[in-house]
């Protein structure tokens, strides 16, 4: 508010000064109120009523015998002066007033100075202002966090025990560098943290600085890249100069792939801004010794696109992998975030950790936040297990769209579709247990079959992949068998099934006819310099064999799923009836249906004791099988 007021005041002062200056140099003379014509003036002179006349350029200043003096403009009469002298008028002349040199210089240069001032102002605005004045483009944008303001320690960075062990010696070095230098040891100049988004790379870097009690310079890779070539390189130089003054310290570069991509990939011929910045970063990391106590930490989730010169020993010579947390790590992360919200007695972090495989630290933080919002929505004083279950369903399956009005025929089709997925998933051996089936529209799907893995899985075998394809086909087959139609709801299922079958053939080498050969092309992100110039070495005949093998796998799994559904029509009818009645069924009700028993009614979610439980509007039960998540939408 104060900053805006000061800017407005400055511009008001500038406008007032400009107005005054232009009024000062306004060329219109101020004459007296009584305007006298030249004829009247000459008549008065002939009559002897004029004592004195002063002539200055074209202006005549008249002093009459009586009355006020006045002035008038001369019409250029050549006989005026002789006539006045003849009639006894005292005539005197004055030199024409010329503006001073400084005044004329100011008038001539003022527009140019004003233009330069406006240009400097706008350039400051585009560059974010900065503390270094109008030409502070090359100043570092790194934000320094000193040891007094950084309260993050290793206790806050949970779920990455191996990564913390890898960086523990960095903390020891920053605390006592001589401990390593006595033995001739050299601490790494740079540490590259690699891992999926949301795993805590930035948090771990801050925890290193918090544990070592050293200054922490934080900057994003995009802060180096500006519209002027050379600005990024200047900022790199300035950042390292500031860091050397604060050593021992940590420089943290987040998202370094924004500036550290492979050189030669751009269209600037090596002279574009990003490549110049990278070159300067490489030079700076070679230009200081480890004894200076400056440690560079960078984070990225795309290590494959980084320049090889950045990863050589002597620069970023250590890579710390911050992977997705396992069940123990997820439990630790949940306990850290649960300290920030009031938790009910019935909440078990271990159960939640088992029910959230594949979740990152950011996902778990979002889970606790969404559960707190659910608790606040029902006016609860604590966050209980039902809130966490609803939050987990929302994150995995998407938000409920209960307001969507569906025709009865489409609801019936969706019920059979999801029943097909669930039935095939229950009957095949290597599939994840079905946790929940719903026909309530969630996200972009009209219905969701949610499968929870029994534990963390890091690889897939061929049989499990084939069974997954069969599960995906169960929805369309159920529509054909029981509804006698095909809908567009299975399009996503077919895309995923075809992608899995293609990977089995072309990437994983799991077929006998084609063998362990990779036929897949580089289908990742295409950026200039690498993938554009890539050529294929697969013949047309081989590609035809690949296509026929993919078709064979799909046809076989389609037949497997169709056989299972046609031979269990009674269970399909019972499951679809339960879905149409309650909209959501859980694992216990599916167990009843598969055993041939009538499904039990859904139970309301258990409350944490702070509010009476609300009756569920659509039979959403509290989940009893908390083991991980994979959703199969319509």
SULJO-V476364 format. One record per pair of residues at least 12 apart in sequence whose ideal C-beta (glycine too) atoms are under 10 Angstrom apart, sorted by the first residue. I is the first residue (numbers start at 1). J is the second residue. Records with the same first field share a line. If there is no record, write none. Layout:
I: J, J
This chain:
3: 129
7: 121
10: 121
11: 121
14: 114, 117
18: 110, 114
21: 106, 107, 110
22: 107, 110
24: 103
25: 99, 103, 106, 107, 110
29: 58, 59, 71, 73
30: 71
31: 59, 70, 71, 72, 73
32: 62, 68, 69, 70, 71, 72
33: 68, 70
34: 67, 68, 70
35: 70, 71, 72
36: 60, 62, 64, 70, 71, 72
37: 72, 75
38: 60, 72, 73, 74, 75, 77, 80
39: 75
40: 72
41: 53, 60, 62, 64, 70, 72, 74, 80, 84
42: 77, 79, 80, 83, 84, 87
44: 62, 64, 65, 87, 89
45: 62, 64, 80, 83, 84, 85, 86, 87, 88, 89, 91
46: 83, 84, 86, 87, 89
47: 65, 87
48: 65, 87, 88, 89
49: 64, 65, 66, 67, 87, 89
50: 62, 63, 64, 65, 84, 87, 88, 89, 90, 91
51: 63, 64, 65, 66, 69, 88, 89, 90
52: 64, 65, 69, 84, 89, 90, 91, 92
53: 80, 81, 84, 85, 89, 90, 91, 92, 93
54: 69, 71, 90, 91, 92, 93, 94
55: 74, 80, 81, 84, 91, 92, 93, 94
56: 71, 74, 92, 93, 94, 95, 96, 97
57: 73, 74, 93, 94, 95, 96, 97
58: 72, 73, 74, 75, 76, 96
59: 71, 72, 73, 74, 94, 96
60: 72, 73, 74, 75, 80, 84, 91
61: 92, 94
62: 89
63: 89, 90
81: 93
117: 134
119: 134
120: 133, 134, 135
121: 134
123: 135, 137, 228
124: 136, 137
126: 226, 227
127: 139, 141, 226, 227, 228, 231
128: 141, 223, 226
132: 238
136: 238
137: 226, 227, 228, 230, 231, 232, 234, 235
138: 226, 228, 230, 231, 232, 233, 234, 235, 236, 237, 238
139: 231, 234, 235, 238, 239, 242
140: 217, 219, 223, 224, 234, 235, 236, 237, 238, 239, 240, 241, 242, 243, 251
141: 218, 219, 220, 222, 223, 224, 226, 235, 238, 239
142: 216, 217, 218, 219, 220, 223, 235, 236, 238, 239, 240, 242, 243, 251, 252, 253
143: 216, 217, 218, 219, 220, 223, 252
144: 215, 216, 217, 218, 219, 242, 243, 246, 249
145: 206, 209, 210, 215, 216, 217, 218, 250, 252
146: 209, 213, 214, 215, 216, 246, 249
147: 209, 210, 212, 213, 214, 215, 216, 249
148: 213, 215
149: 210, 215, 216
150: 206, 207, 208, 209, 210, 211, 212, 213, 214, 215, 216, 250
151: 206, 210
152: 202, 203, 204, 205, 206, 207, 208, 209, 210, 211, 216
153: 206, 207, 208, 209, 210, 211
154: 167, 168, 171, 204, 207, 208, 210, 211
155: 207, 210, 211, 332, 336
156: 200, 203, 204, 206, 207, 210, 336, 339
157: 200, 201, 202, 203, 204, 205, 206, 207, 208, 210, 211, 322, 332, 333, 336, 361
158: 200, 203, 325, 328, 329, 330, 331, 332, 333, 334, 335, 336, 337, 361, 364
159: 199, 200, 322, 323, 324, 325, 326, 328, 329, 330, 331, 332, 333, 334, 336, 353, 359, 360, 361, 364
160: 193, 195, 199, 200, 201, 203, 204, 207, 320, 321, 322, 323, 324, 325, 329, 332, 333, 361
161: 325, 326, 328, 329, 332
162: 320, 321, 322, 323, 329
163: 193, 194, 195, 199, 200, 201, 204, 320, 321, 322, 323
164: 204, 207, 208, 211, 320, 322
165: 320
166: 191, 193, 204, 318, 319, 320, 321, 322
167: 191, 193, 204, 205, 207, 208, 211, 295, 297, 318, 320, 322
168: 208, 211
169: 185, 187, 188, 318
170: 187, 188, 191, 208, 209, 211, 212, 250, 295, 297, 318, 320
171: 207, 208, 209, 210, 211, 212, 213, 214
172: 187, 211, 212
173: 185, 186, 187, 188, 212, 248, 290, 293, 295
174: 187, 208, 209, 211, 212, 213, 214, 247, 248, 249, 250, 293, 295
175: 211, 212, 213, 214, 248
176: 212
177: 247, 248, 290, 291, 292, 293
178: 291
180: 290
181: 290, 291
185: 290
186: 289, 290, 291, 314, 317
187: 290, 291, 293, 295, 318
188: 290, 295, 296, 297, 313, 314, 315, 316, 317, 318, 319
189: 285, 286, 288, 289, 290, 292, 294, 295, 296, 313, 314, 315, 316, 317, 318
190: 251, 253, 256, 281, 285, 294, 295, 296, 297, 298, 310, 311, 313, 314, 315, 316, 317, 318, 319
191: 204, 205, 208, 250, 252, 295, 296, 297, 298, 299, 316, 317, 318, 319, 320
192: 253, 256, 260, 296, 297, 298, 299, 300, 303, 306, 310, 311, 315, 316, 317, 318, 319, 320, 321
193: 205, 252, 254, 256, 297, 298, 299, 300, 301, 303, 316, 318, 319, 320, 321, 322
194: 298, 299, 300, 301, 302, 303, 304, 306, 319, 320, 321, 322, 323
195: 299, 300, 301, 303, 320, 321, 322, 323, 324, 360, 361
196: 301, 322, 323, 324, 358, 360, 361, 362
197: 301, 360, 361, 362, 363
198: 301, 322, 324, 359, 360, 361, 362, 363, 364, 365, 366
199: 299, 301, 321, 322, 323, 324, 325, 329, 333, 360, 361, 362, 363
200: 299, 322, 325, 329, 333, 360, 361, 362, 365
201: 252, 254, 255, 297, 298, 299, 300, 301, 320, 322, 361
202: 218, 252, 254, 255, 297, 299, 322
203: 322, 361, 362
204: 252, 297, 299, 320, 322
205: 218, 250, 251, 252, 253, 254, 295, 297, 298, 299, 320
206: 218, 250, 252, 297
208: 250, 252, 295, 297
209: 249, 250, 252, 295, 297
212: 248, 249, 250, 295
213: 248
214: 246, 247, 248, 249, 250, 293, 295
215: 242, 243, 245, 246, 247, 248, 249, 250, 251
216: 246, 249, 250, 251, 252, 297
217: 239, 240, 242, 243, 246, 249, 250, 251, 252, 253, 294, 296, 297
218: 250, 251, 252, 253, 254, 297
219: 235, 236, 239, 251, 252, 253, 254, 255, 256
220: 252, 253, 254, 255, 256, 258, 259, 299
221: 253, 254, 255, 256, 257, 258, 259, 260, 261, 274, 277, 278, 281, 298, 299, 300
222: 254, 255, 258, 259
223: 235, 239, 253, 254, 255, 258, 259
224: 236, 239, 253, 256, 258, 259, 260, 273, 274, 276, 277, 278, 280, 281
225: 258, 259, 272, 273, 274, 276, 277
226: 273, 277
227: 273
228: 273
229: 268, 271, 272, 273, 274, 275, 276, 277
230: 271, 273, 276, 277, 280
231: 273, 276, 277
232: 259, 273, 274, 275, 276, 277, 278, 279, 280, 281
233: 273, 275, 276, 277, 278, 279, 280, 281, 283, 284
234: 276, 277, 280
235: 277, 280
236: 253, 259, 276, 277, 278, 279, 280, 281, 282, 283, 284, 285
237: 280, 281, 283, 284, 287
239: 251, 253, 281, 284, 296
240: 280, 281, 283, 284, 285, 287, 288, 292, 294, 296
241: 284
243: 284, 288, 292, 293, 294, 295, 296
244: 288, 292, 293, 294
246: 293, 294
247: 288, 291, 292, 293, 294, 295
248: 291, 292, 293, 294, 295
249: 292, 293, 294, 295
250: 293, 294, 295, 296, 297
251: 284, 285, 294, 295, 296, 297, 298
252: 295, 296, 297, 298, 299
253: 281, 296, 297, 298, 299, 300, 316
254: 297, 298, 299, 300
255: 298, 299, 300, 301, 302
256: 278, 281, 296, 297, 298, 299, 300, 302, 303, 306, 310, 316
257: 298, 299, 300, 301, 302, 303, 304, 305, 306, 307, 310
258: 274, 277, 300, 302
259: 273, 274, 275, 276, 277, 278, 280, 281, 298, 307, 310
260: 274, 277, 278, 281, 282, 298, 300, 302, 303, 305, 306, 307, 309, 310, 311, 316
261: 274, 275, 278, 302, 305, 306, 307, 310, 527, 529, 530
262: 275, 278, 304, 305, 306, 307, 308, 309, 310, 527, 528, 529, 530
263: 275, 278, 279, 282, 307, 308, 309, 310, 529
264: 307, 528, 529, 530
265: 305, 307, 527, 528, 529, 530, 531, 532
266: 527, 528, 529
267: 528, 529
275: 307
278: 306, 307, 309, 310
279: 307, 309
281: 296, 298, 307, 309, 310, 315
282: 307, 309, 310, 312, 315
284: 296, 315
285: 309, 310, 314, 315, 316, 317
286: 314, 315
290: 314
296: 315, 316
297: 316, 318, 320
298: 310, 315, 316
299: 320, 322
301: 322
302: 524, 525
303: 316, 319, 321
304: 524, 525, 530
305: 524, 525, 527, 530
322: 360, 361
323: 360, 458
324: 357, 358, 359, 360, 361, 363, 456, 458
325: 353, 356, 357, 358, 359, 360, 361, 363, 364, 456
326: 353, 357, 455, 456, 458
327: 350, 353, 354, 355, 356, 357, 455, 456, 628
328: 350, 353
329: 353, 359, 361, 364
330: 349, 350, 352, 353, 354, 355, 356, 357, 358, 359, 360, 361, 363, 364, 367, 456
331: 348, 349, 350, 351, 352, 353, 354, 356, 364
332: 349, 353, 361, 364
333: 349, 353, 356, 359, 360, 361, 362, 363, 364, 365, 367, 368
334: 347, 348, 349, 350, 352, 353, 356, 359, 361, 364, 365, 367, 368, 388
335: 349, 350, 353
336: 349, 361, 364, 365, 368
337: 349, 361, 364, 365, 366, 367, 368, 369, 371, 372
338: 352, 364, 368, 371, 383, 388
339: 368
340: 365, 368, 369, 372
341: 368, 369, 371, 372, 375, 382, 383, 387
342: 372, 375, 380, 381, 382, 383, 608, 610
343: 368, 371, 372, 375, 382, 383, 384, 385, 387, 388, 608
344: 375, 380, 381, 382, 383, 384, 385, 386, 387, 388, 606, 607, 608, 609, 610
345: 382, 384, 385, 608, 609
346: 382, 384, 385, 386, 388, 606, 607, 608, 609, 622
347: 371, 382, 383, 384, 385, 386, 387, 388, 608
348: 385, 388, 626
349: 364, 388
350: 626
351: 385, 388, 623, 624, 625, 626, 627
352: 364, 367, 368, 371, 385, 388, 389, 391, 392, 626
353: 626, 628
354: 452, 453, 454, 455, 456, 625, 626, 627, 628
355: 367, 388, 389, 392, 396, 435, 452, 453, 623, 625, 626, 627, 628, 629
356: 388, 392, 395, 396, 452, 626, 627, 628, 629
357: 432, 452, 453, 454, 455, 456, 457, 627, 628, 629, 630
358: 396, 453, 456, 457, 628, 629, 630
359: 392, 395, 396, 628, 629
363: 392, 395, 396
364: 395
366: 391, 394, 395
367: 388, 391, 392, 394, 395, 396
368: 383, 387, 388, 391
369: 383, 391
370: 383, 387, 388, 390, 391, 392, 393, 394, 395, 399
371: 383, 384, 385, 386, 387, 388, 389, 390, 391, 392, 394
372: 387, 388, 391
373: 387, 390, 391, 394
374: 386, 387, 388, 389, 390, 391, 394
375: 387, 388, 390, 391, 608, 610, 611
377: 390
378: 390, 607, 610, 611, 613, 614
379: 610, 611
380: 607, 608, 609, 610, 611
381: 608, 609, 610, 611
382: 607, 608, 609, 610, 611
383: 608, 610
384: 605, 606, 607, 608, 609, 610, 611, 613, 622
385: 605, 606, 607, 608, 622, 623, 626
386: 604, 605, 606, 607, 608, 613, 614, 616, 620, 621, 622, 623
387: 605, 607, 608
388: 622, 623, 626
389: 436, 605, 606, 620, 621, 622, 623, 624, 626
390: 605, 620, 622, 623
392: 450, 452, 623, 626, 629
393: 435, 436, 438, 440, 442, 448, 450, 584, 620, 623, 629, 631
394: 442, 443
395: 629
396: 435, 436, 442, 443, 448, 450, 452, 628, 629, 630, 631
397: 436, 438, 440, 442, 443, 445, 447, 448, 449, 450, 629, 631, 632, 633
398: 441, 442, 443, 444, 445, 448, 631, 633
399: 441, 442, 443
400: 438, 440, 441, 442, 443, 583, 584, 618, 620
401: 440, 441, 442, 443, 444, 445, 446
402: 440, 441, 442, 583, 617, 618
403: 441
404: 440, 441, 446
406: 439, 440, 441, 446
408: 580
409: 483, 485
410: 439, 446, 487, 489
411: 439, 446, 447, 576, 579, 580, 583
412: 439, 482, 483, 576, 577, 579, 580
413: 439, 446, 447, 475, 478, 479, 482, 483, 485, 487, 489, 576, 634
414: 438, 439, 440, 441, 445, 446, 447, 475, 479, 487, 489, 576, 579, 580, 634
415: 437, 439, 447, 478, 482, 483, 572, 575, 576, 577, 578, 579, 580, 581, 583
416: 439, 475, 477, 478, 479, 480, 481, 482, 483, 565, 572, 573, 575, 576, 579, 580
417: 439, 446, 447, 449, 474, 475, 476, 477, 478, 479, 482, 483, 487, 489, 490, 493, 576, 579, 632, 633, 634
418: 434, 437, 438, 439, 445, 446, 447, 448, 449, 450, 474, 475, 478, 489, 575, 576, 579, 585, 632, 633, 634
419: 437, 439, 447, 449, 474, 475, 478, 482, 565, 568, 571, 572, 573, 574, 575, 576, 577, 578, 579, 585, 590, 593
420: 449, 471, 472, 473, 474, 475, 476, 477, 478, 479, 480, 481, 482, 490, 493, 561, 562, 564, 565, 572, 575, 576
421: 434, 437, 447, 448, 449, 450, 451, 471, 472, 473, 474, 475, 476, 477, 478, 493, 561, 632, 633, 634
422: 434, 436, 437, 449, 450, 451, 471, 474, 475, 478, 571, 572, 575, 579, 585, 587, 590, 593, 594, 632
423: 437, 449, 471, 474, 477, 478, 561, 564, 565, 568, 569, 571, 572, 575, 590, 593, 594
424: 449, 467, 470, 471, 472, 473, 474, 475, 477, 478, 557, 560, 561, 562, 563, 564, 565, 568
425: 437, 449, 451, 467, 468, 470, 471, 472, 474, 590, 630, 632
426: 451, 471, 564, 568, 571, 575, 587, 590, 591, 593, 594
427: 467, 470, 471, 474, 560, 561, 563, 564, 565, 567, 568, 571, 594
428: 463, 464, 466, 467, 468, 470, 471, 474, 557, 560, 561, 564
429: 463, 464, 467
430: 460, 461, 462, 463, 464, 465, 466, 467, 468
431: 451, 453, 463, 464, 467, 468, 470, 471, 630
432: 450, 451, 452, 453, 454, 457, 464, 467, 468, 471, 627, 628, 629, 630, 632
433: 451, 452, 453, 454, 587, 590, 625, 627, 628
434: 449, 450, 451, 452, 471, 585, 586, 587, 590, 591, 594, 625, 632
435: 449, 450, 451, 452, 453, 586, 587, 590, 623, 624, 625, 626, 627, 628, 629, 630, 631
436: 448, 449, 450, 451, 452, 584, 585, 586, 587, 589, 590, 620, 621, 623, 625, 629, 631
437: 449, 450, 451, 575, 578, 579, 583, 584, 585, 586, 587, 589, 590, 632
438: 450, 579, 582, 583, 584, 585, 586, 618, 619, 620, 631
439: 576, 579, 580, 582, 583, 584, 585, 618, 634
440: 579, 583, 584, 618, 619, 620
441: 633, 634
442: 631, 633, 634
443: 631, 633
444: 492, 633, 634
445: 489, 492, 631, 632, 633, 634
446: 487, 489, 633, 634
447: 475, 489, 579, 583, 584, 632, 633, 634
448: 584, 631, 632, 633, 634
449: 471, 474, 475, 630, 631, 632, 633, 634
450: 584, 586, 587, 623, 629, 630, 631, 632, 633
451: 468, 471, 627, 628, 629, 630, 631, 632
452: 587, 623, 625, 626, 627, 628, 629, 630, 631
453: 627, 628, 629, 630
454: 625, 627, 628
455: 627, 628
456: 628
457: 628, 630
460: 500, 503, 504, 508
461: 508, 510
462: 504, 508, 510, 511
463: 510
465: 500, 501, 503, 504, 508, 510, 553, 557
466: 500, 501, 504, 510, 553, 556, 557, 560
467: 557, 560, 561
468: 496, 497, 500, 557, 630, 632
469: 493, 496, 497, 498, 499, 500, 501, 504, 553, 554, 556, 557, 558, 560, 561
470: 497, 554, 556, 557, 558, 559, 560, 561, 562, 563, 564
471: 493, 497, 557, 561, 632
472: 490, 492, 493, 494, 495, 496, 497, 498, 500, 557, 558, 561, 632
473: 490, 493, 494, 497, 554, 557, 558, 559, 560, 561, 562, 565
474: 490, 493, 558, 560, 561, 562, 564, 565, 572, 632
475: 487, 489, 490, 492, 493, 494, 561, 632, 633, 634
476: 489, 490, 491, 493, 494, 497, 558, 561, 562
477: 490, 558, 559, 561, 562, 563, 564, 565, 566
478: 490, 561, 562, 565, 569, 572, 575, 576
480: 562, 565
481: 562, 565, 566, 569, 572
482: 565, 569, 572, 573, 576
483: 576
487: 634
488: 634
489: 633, 634
490: 634
491: 634
492: 632, 633, 634
493: 632, 633, 634
494: 554
496: 632, 633
497: 553, 554, 557, 558
498: 550, 551, 553, 554
500: 550, 553, 554, 557
501: 549, 550, 551, 552, 553, 554, 556, 557
502: 519, 520, 546, 547, 549, 550, 553, 554
503: 520, 550
504: 549, 550, 553
505: 517, 519, 520, 545, 546, 547, 548, 549, 550, 552, 553
506: 518, 519, 520, 521, 538, 543, 546, 549, 550
507: 519, 520, 523
508: 520
510: 553
511: 545, 546, 549, 550, 552, 553
512: 549
513: 545, 546, 548, 549, 552
514: 542, 545, 546, 549
517: 538, 542
518: 538
519: 536, 537, 538, 542, 543, 545, 546
520: 538, 546
521: 534, 536, 538
522: 534, 536
568: 593, 594
570: 593, 596
571: 590, 593, 594, 595, 596
572: 593
573: 593
574: 589, 592, 593, 594, 596, 597, 598, 599
575: 589, 590, 593, 594, 599
576: 593
577: 593, 598, 599
578: 590, 592, 593, 598, 599, 600, 601, 602, 619
579: 599, 619
581: 599, 601, 602, 619
582: 599, 601, 602, 616, 618, 619, 620, 621
583: 602, 616, 617, 618, 619, 620
584: 602, 616, 618, 619, 620, 621
585: 599, 600, 602, 619, 621
586: 599, 600, 602, 603, 619, 620, 621, 622, 623, 624, 625
587: 621, 623, 624, 625, 627
588: 600, 602, 603, 621, 623, 624, 625
589: 601, 602, 619, 621
591: 625
600: 621
601: 619, 621
602: 616, 618, 619, 620, 621, 622
603: 616, 619, 621, 622, 624
604: 616, 619, 620, 621, 622
605: 620, 621, 622, 623
606: 621, 622
607: 622
